[in-house]
């Protein structure tokens, strides 16, 4: 398909050449704009990163993280979606999110890491988030320094999300009984309200207590032995080097967990 023809000593555009020339300016502008966008992304002047995390992170880690990103990289837009770990992992695996914060309990960490949805994803453990028992102030064991799960067999329980509920059942089964779960909610404020009214007891992670307002009728008790969940970062292997994603990963790695009394993953008292 000829674009030019020779006419004597000169060269003239063919009809196809004339048609293409009309678009040449727009093409050059688009190429220039694409080059500018790529340079901006590489230099962190622009970009977008999508992130998901669980509810108790939404009121604690996420505001701190997004605020820090805005300050350090004002050109990068962070999109955030709240979801429980299975949903967040599915979004990352499907390419709907670039980064996720999830939590696991000791008994399900291996299952999550080795499951099909995790193929192609990199998991980095960040924090240890201890669990505490919430009981009403008039509970018979409210004056104890620490509570043992085996001493709570006769209580009615308030359970959280499906993963937390499963952990509660397994933990109680390990000491010889099946917990009597009467209420289920992943709303920490609702859990606290139920405990305050003496409707039951609950296991709540420290992070969920980070922004909670505890009424005088609710007592927070340590457990013996300690129980904890692990907070981890999940990112696709092929996205971790993208400039905006890399910047967010670095910001997550720089979070000071002590602000919420979280400990580095793998530590024990």
MIZA-347321 format. One record per residue (C-alpha): residue in one letter; x, y, z; residue number from 1. Coordinates in steps of 0.05 Angstrom, whole numbers, plus 5000, padded with zeros to 4 digits. Example, Ala and Ser with C-alpha at 12.3 -4.5 7.8 and 13.67 -1.06 7.14 Angstrom:
BEGIN
+--------+------+------+------+-----+
! residu !   xx !   yy !   zz ! num !
+--------+------+------+------+-----+
!      A ! 5246 ! 4910 ! 5156 !   1 !
!      S ! 5273 ! 4979 ! 5143 !   2 !
+--------+------+------+------+-----+
***
This chain:
BEGIN
+--------+------+------+------+-----+
! residu !   xx !   yy !   zz ! num !
+--------+------+------+------+-----+
!      X ! 5000 ! 5000 ! 5000 !   1 !
!      X ! 5037 ! 5061 ! 4974 !   2 !
!      X ! 5036 ! 5126 ! 5013 !   3 !
!      X ! 5075 ! 5167 ! 4962 !   4 !
!      X ! 5085 ! 5167 ! 4886 !   5 !
!      X ! 5140 ! 5199 ! 4845 !   6 !
!      X ! 5117 ! 5254 ! 4798 !   7 !
!      X ! 5177 ! 5273 ! 4756 !   8 !
!      X ! 5228 ! 5301 ! 4804 !   9 !
!      X ! 5179 ! 5309 ! 4861 !  10 !
!      X ! 5142 ! 5262 ! 4908 !  11 !
!      X ! 5069 ! 5268 ! 4922 !  12 !
!      X ! 5024 ! 5235 ! 4974 !  13 !
!      X ! 4975 ! 5183 ! 4950 !  14 !
!      X ! 4903 ! 5184 ! 4973 !  15 !
!      X ! 4922 ! 5136 ! 5029 !  16 !
!      X ! 4981 ! 5179 ! 5047 !  17 !
!      X ! 4937 ! 5241 ! 5051 !  18 !
!      X ! 4888 ! 5204 ! 5096 !  19 !
!      X ! 4944 ! 5182 ! 5142 !  20 !
!      X ! 4975 ! 5251 ! 5145 !  21 !
!      X ! 4910 ! 5280 ! 5172 !  22 !
!      X ! 4919 ! 5235 ! 5233 !  23 !
!      X ! 4994 ! 5244 ! 5241 !  24 !
!      X ! 4990 ! 5304 ! 5287 !  25 !
!      X ! 4941 ! 5268 ! 5333 !  26 !
!      X ! 4984 ! 5206 ! 5333 !  27 !
!      X ! 5046 ! 5245 ! 5352 !  28 !
!      X ! 5008 ! 5281 ! 5407 !  29 !
!      X ! 4984 ! 5213 ! 5434 !  30 !
!      X ! 5055 ! 5185 ! 5432 !  31 !
!      X ! 5081 ! 5245 ! 5468 !  32 !
!      X ! 5026 ! 5241 ! 5521 !  33 !
!      X ! 5040 ! 5167 ! 5531 !  34 !
!      X ! 5114 ! 5181 ! 5540 !  35 !
!      X ! 5098 ! 5235 ! 5592 !  36 !
!      X ! 5051 ! 5188 ! 5629 !  37 !
!      X ! 5104 ! 5133 ! 5631 !  38 !
!      X ! 5157 ! 5182 ! 5655 !  39 !
!      X ! 5110 ! 5208 ! 5709 !  40 !
!      X ! 5094 ! 5138 ! 5733 !  41 !
!      X ! 5168 ! 5118 ! 5734 !  42 !
!      X ! 5185 ! 5181 ! 5774 !  43 !
!      X ! 5124 ! 5172 ! 5820 !  44 !
!      X ! 5094 ! 5238 ! 5797 !  45 !
!      X ! 5031 ! 5201 ! 5777 !  46 !
!      X ! 5000 ! 5133 ! 5782 !  47 !
!      X ! 4945 ! 5092 ! 5815 !  48 !
!      X ! 4947 ! 5033 ! 5863 !  49 !
!      X ! 4888 ! 4992 ! 5887 !  50 !
!      X ! 4887 ! 4962 ! 5956 !  51 !
!      X ! 4842 ! 4919 ! 6000 !  52 !
!      X ! 4843 ! 4903 ! 6074 !  53 !
!      X ! 4800 ! 4877 ! 6131 !  54 !
!      X ! 4752 ! 4919 ! 6173 !  55 !
!      X ! 4795 ! 4930 ! 6235 !  56 !
!      X ! 4851 ! 4956 ! 6191 !  57 !
!      X ! 4803 ! 5007 ! 6159 !  58 !
!      X ! 4800 ! 5050 ! 6222 !  59 !
!      X ! 4873 ! 5042 ! 6242 !  60 !
!      X ! 4927 ! 5022 ! 6192 !  61 !
!      X ! 4893 ! 5047 ! 6128 !  62 !
!      X ! 4882 ! 5120 ! 6146 !  63 !
!      X ! 4954 ! 5125 ! 6171 !  64 !
!      X ! 4979 ! 5091 ! 6107 !  65 !
!      X ! 4939 ! 5131 ! 6057 !  66 !
!      X ! 4955 ! 5197 ! 6092 !  67 !
!      X ! 5029 ! 5180 ! 6089 !  68 !
!      X ! 5024 ! 5163 ! 6015 !  69 !
!      X ! 4991 ! 5229 ! 6000 !  70 !
!      X ! 5046 ! 5266 ! 6036 !  71 !
!      X ! 5104 ! 5229 ! 6004 !  72 !
!      X ! 5074 ! 5215 ! 5935 !  73 !
!      X ! 5018 ! 5266 ! 5922 !  74 !
!      X ! 5013 ! 5245 ! 5849 !  75 !
!      X ! 4995 ! 5173 ! 5866 !  76 !
!      X ! 4922 ! 5157 ! 5877 !  77 !
!      X ! 4906 ! 5101 ! 5927 !  78 !
!      X ! 4840 ! 5066 ! 5917 !  79 !
!      X ! 4815 ! 5026 ! 5977 !  80 !
!      X ! 4764 ! 4971 ! 5985 !  81 !
!      X ! 4746 ! 4936 ! 6050 !  82 !
!      X ! 4740 ! 4861 ! 6051 !  83 !
!      X ! 4753 ! 4800 ! 6094 !  84 !
!      X ! 4817 ! 4761 ! 6076 !  85 !
!      X ! 4785 ! 4711 ! 6028 !  86 !
!      X ! 4752 ! 4766 ! 5989 !  87 !
!      X ! 4815 ! 4809 ! 5988 !  88 !
!      X ! 4858 ! 4751 ! 5964 !  89 !
!      X ! 4807 ! 4736 ! 5909 !  90 !
!      X ! 4809 ! 4809 ! 5886 !  91 !
!      X ! 4885 ! 4809 ! 5883 !  92 !
!      X ! 4886 ! 4742 ! 5846 !  93 !
!      X ! 4835 ! 4767 ! 5796 !  94 !
!      X ! 4873 ! 4832 ! 5783 !  95 !
!      X ! 4819 ! 4875 ! 5815 !  96 !
!      X ! 4868 ! 4898 ! 5869 !  97 !
!      X ! 4943 ! 4907 ! 5869 !  98 !
!      X ! 4957 ! 4898 ! 5943 !  99 !
!      X ! 4920 ! 4868 ! 6003 ! 100 !
!      X ! 4929 ! 4865 ! 6077 ! 101 !
!      X ! 4901 ! 4800 ! 6106 ! 102 !
!      X ! 4903 ! 4763 ! 6171 ! 103 !
!      X ! 4912 ! 4689 ! 6187 ! 104 !
!      X ! 4908 ! 4647 ! 6250 ! 105 !
!      X ! 4961 ! 4594 ! 6265 ! 106 !
!      X ! 4917 ! 4536 ! 6243 ! 107 !
!      X ! 4899 ! 4565 ! 6175 ! 108 !
!      X ! 4963 ! 4600 ! 6153 ! 109 !
!      X ! 4990 ! 4540 ! 6116 ! 110 !
!      X ! 4922 ! 4527 ! 6082 ! 111 !
!      X ! 4918 ! 4599 ! 6058 ! 112 !
!      X ! 4990 ! 4601 ! 6033 ! 113 !
!      X ! 4985 ! 4536 ! 5995 ! 114 !
!      X ! 4915 ! 4545 ! 5966 ! 115 !
!      X ! 4903 ! 4557 ! 5892 ! 116 !
!      X ! 4882 ! 4630 ! 5900 ! 117 !
!      X ! 4951 ! 4644 ! 5928 ! 118 !
!      X ! 4989 ! 4618 ! 5867 ! 119 !
!      X ! 5030 ! 4675 ! 5837 ! 120 !
!      X ! 5022 ! 4717 ! 5899 ! 121 !
!      X ! 5076 ! 4737 ! 5949 ! 122 !
!      X ! 5058 ! 4738 ! 6023 ! 123 !
!      X ! 5099 ! 4777 ! 6073 ! 124 !
!      X ! 5084 ! 4772 ! 6147 ! 125 !
!      X ! 5082 ! 4840 ! 6181 ! 126 !
!      X ! 5052 ! 4840 ! 6251 ! 127 !
!      X ! 5029 ! 4796 ! 6308 ! 128 !
!      X ! 4960 ! 4818 ! 6332 ! 129 !
!      X ! 4943 ! 4790 ! 6400 ! 130 !
!      X ! 4872 ! 4769 ! 6418 ! 131 !
!      X ! 4837 ! 4788 ! 6482 ! 132 !
!      X ! 4774 ! 4765 ! 6517 ! 133 !
!      X ! 4719 ! 4815 ! 6527 ! 134 !
!      X ! 4673 ! 4802 ! 6586 ! 135 !
!      X ! 4623 ! 4843 ! 6625 ! 136 !
!      X ! 4647 ! 4873 ! 6690 ! 137 !
!      X ! 4599 ! 4828 ! 6730 ! 138 !
!      X ! 4626 ! 4764 ! 6697 ! 139 !
!      X ! 4650 ! 4714 ! 6751 ! 140 !
!      X ! 4721 ! 4715 ! 6722 ! 141 !
!      X ! 4725 ! 4791 ! 6709 ! 142 !
!      X ! 4774 ! 4799 ! 6767 ! 143 !
!      X ! 4824 ! 4748 ! 6741 ! 144 !
!      X ! 4890 ! 4773 ! 6712 ! 145 !
!      X ! 4885 ! 4724 ! 6654 ! 146 !
!      X ! 4830 ! 4679 ! 6628 ! 147 !
!      X ! 4837 ! 4607 ! 6605 ! 148 !
!      X ! 4791 ! 4583 ! 6549 ! 149 !
!      X ! 4775 ! 4520 ! 6586 ! 150 !
!      X ! 4744 ! 4562 ! 6642 ! 151 !
!      X ! 4694 ! 4593 ! 6593 ! 152 !
!      X ! 4658 ! 4530 ! 6570 ! 153 !
!      X ! 4592 ! 4551 ! 6602 ! 154 !
!      X ! 4591 ! 4620 ! 6571 ! 155 !
!      X ! 4552 ! 4644 ! 6511 ! 156 !
!      X ! 4596 ! 4671 ! 6456 ! 157 !
!      X ! 4594 ! 4728 ! 6406 ! 158 !
!      X ! 4633 ! 4708 ! 6343 ! 159 !
!      X ! 4661 ! 4750 ! 6287 ! 160 !
!      X ! 4673 ! 4739 ! 6213 ! 161 !
!      X ! 4673 ! 4667 ! 6186 ! 162 !
!      X ! 4749 ! 4661 ! 6193 ! 163 !
!      X ! 4747 ! 4687 ! 6264 ! 164 !
!      X ! 4688 ! 4643 ! 6281 ! 165 !
!      X ! 4724 ! 4582 ! 6255 ! 166 !
!      X ! 4785 ! 4600 ! 6296 ! 167 !
!      X ! 4743 ! 4608 ! 6359 ! 168 !
!      X ! 4712 ! 4539 ! 6348 ! 169 !
!      X ! 4780 ! 4506 ! 6337 ! 170 !
!      X ! 4811 ! 4541 ! 6397 ! 171 !
!      X ! 4755 ! 4518 ! 6443 ! 172 !
!      X ! 4755 ! 4448 ! 6414 ! 173 !
!      X ! 4829 ! 4444 ! 6429 ! 174 !
!      X ! 4813 ! 4450 ! 6504 ! 175 !
!      X ! 4755 ! 4401 ! 6502 ! 176 !
!      X ! 4690 ! 4436 ! 6484 ! 177 !
!      X ! 4649 ! 4466 ! 6428 ! 178 !
!      X ! 4633 ! 4540 ! 6442 ! 179 !
!      X ! 4560 ! 4561 ! 6448 ! 180 !
!      X ! 4559 ! 4615 ! 6394 ! 181 !
!      X ! 4494 ! 4654 ! 6402 ! 182 !
!      X ! 4510 ! 4718 ! 6363 ! 183 !
!      X ! 4553 ! 4730 ! 6301 ! 184 !
!      X ! 4576 ! 4798 ! 6277 ! 185 !
!      X ! 4639 ! 4826 ! 6246 ! 186 !
!      X ! 4622 ! 4895 ! 6273 ! 187 !
!      X ! 4668 ! 4906 ! 6333 ! 188 !
!      X ! 4624 ! 4962 ! 6360 ! 189 !
!      X ! 4565 ! 4914 ! 6360 ! 190 !
!      X ! 4606 ! 4861 ! 6395 ! 191 !
!      X ! 4626 ! 4910 ! 6449 ! 192 !
!      X ! 4554 ! 4932 ! 6458 ! 193 !
!      X ! 4531 ! 4860 ! 6466 ! 194 !
!      X ! 4585 ! 4846 ! 6517 ! 195 !
!      X ! 4567 ! 4910 ! 6555 ! 196 !
!      X ! 4496 ! 4884 ! 6562 ! 197 !
!      X ! 4519 ! 4817 ! 6588 ! 198 !
!      X ! 4494 ! 4780 ! 6526 ! 199 !
!      X ! 4558 ! 4740 ! 6518 ! 200 !
!      X ! 4634 ! 4742 ! 6515 ! 201 !
!      X ! 4680 ! 4750 ! 6455 ! 202 !
!      X ! 4752 ! 4744 ! 6430 ! 203 !
!      X ! 4774 ! 4809 ! 6398 ! 204 !
!      X ! 4841 ! 4826 ! 6366 ! 205 !
!      X ! 4881 ! 4885 ! 6394 ! 206 !
!      X ! 4875 ! 4922 ! 6328 ! 207 !
!      X ! 4799 ! 4922 ! 6334 ! 208 !
!      X ! 4806 ! 4955 ! 6402 ! 209 !
!      X ! 4851 ! 5010 ! 6373 ! 210 !
!      X ! 4795 ! 5059 ! 6360 ! 211 !
!      X ! 4741 ! 5027 ! 6402 ! 212 !
!      X ! 4705 ! 5063 ! 6458 ! 213 !
!      X ! 4697 ! 5014 ! 6515 ! 214 !
!      X ! 4642 ! 5028 ! 6565 ! 215 !
!      X ! 4657 ! 5018 ! 6639 ! 216 !
!      X ! 4617 ! 4954 ! 6638 ! 217 !
!      X ! 4666 ! 4919 ! 6591 ! 218 !
!      X ! 4731 ! 4888 ! 6615 ! 219 !
!      X ! 4789 ! 4868 ! 6570 ! 220 !
!      X ! 4826 ! 4806 ! 6594 ! 221 !
!      X ! 4891 ! 4774 ! 6570 ! 222 !
!      X ! 4889 ! 4700 ! 6552 ! 223 !
!      X ! 4932 ! 4644 ! 6578 ! 224 !
!      X ! 4962 ! 4617 ! 6536 ! 225 !
!      X ! 4965 ! 4676 ! 6489 ! 226 !
!      X ! 4928 ! 4672 ! 6423 ! 227 !
!      X ! 4946 ! 4716 ! 6363 ! 228 !
!      X ! 4933 ! 4726 ! 6290 ! 229 !
!      X ! 4985 ! 4747 ! 6238 ! 230 !
!      X ! 4975 ! 4807 ! 6193 ! 231 !
!      X ! 5007 ! 4799 ! 6125 ! 232 !
!      X ! 5017 ! 4835 ! 6059 ! 233 !
!      X ! 4996 ! 4800 ! 5994 ! 234 !
!      X ! 5018 ! 4824 ! 5926 ! 235 !
!      X ! 5022 ! 4791 ! 5857 ! 236 !
!      X ! 5093 ! 4771 ! 5837 ! 237 !
!      X ! 5087 ! 4808 ! 5771 ! 238 !
!      X ! 5064 ! 4874 ! 5802 ! 239 !
!      X ! 5111 ! 4885 ! 5860 ! 240 !
!      X ! 5162 ! 4922 ! 5817 ! 241 !
!      X ! 5111 ! 4971 ! 5788 ! 242 !
!      X ! 5130 ! 5041 ! 5813 ! 243 !
!      X ! 5064 ! 5059 ! 5847 ! 244 !
!      X ! 5056 ! 4989 ! 5877 ! 245 !
!      X ! 5128 ! 4989 ! 5900 ! 246 !
!      X ! 5118 ! 5056 ! 5934 ! 247 !
!      X ! 5057 ! 5030 ! 5971 ! 248 !
!      X ! 5094 ! 4966 ! 5992 ! 249 !
!      X ! 5150 ! 5009 ! 6020 ! 250 !
!      X ! 5100 ! 5052 ! 6058 ! 251 !
!      X ! 5067 ! 4990 ! 6088 ! 252 !
!      X ! 5135 ! 4963 ! 6108 ! 253 !
!      X ! 5149 ! 5028 ! 6143 ! 254 !
!      X ! 5087 ! 5027 ! 6187 ! 255 !
!      X ! 5103 ! 5029 ! 6261 ! 256 !
!      X ! 5058 ! 4976 ! 6291 ! 257 !
!      X ! 5072 ! 4999 ! 6361 ! 258 !
!      X ! 5023 ! 5056 ! 6349 ! 259 !
!      X ! 4969 ! 5002 ! 6358 ! 260 !
!      X ! 5012 ! 4958 ! 6404 ! 261 !
!      X ! 5023 ! 4908 ! 6348 ! 262 !
!      X ! 5087 ! 4867 ! 6351 ! 263 !
!      X ! 5131 ! 4845 ! 6293 ! 264 !
!      X ! 5108 ! 4779 ! 6264 ! 265 !
!      X ! 5139 ! 4719 ! 6297 ! 266 !
!      X ! 5152 ! 4752 ! 6364 ! 267 !
!      X ! 5126 ! 4726 ! 6430 ! 268 !
!      X ! 5124 ! 4753 ! 6501 ! 269 !
+--------+------+------+------+-----+
***
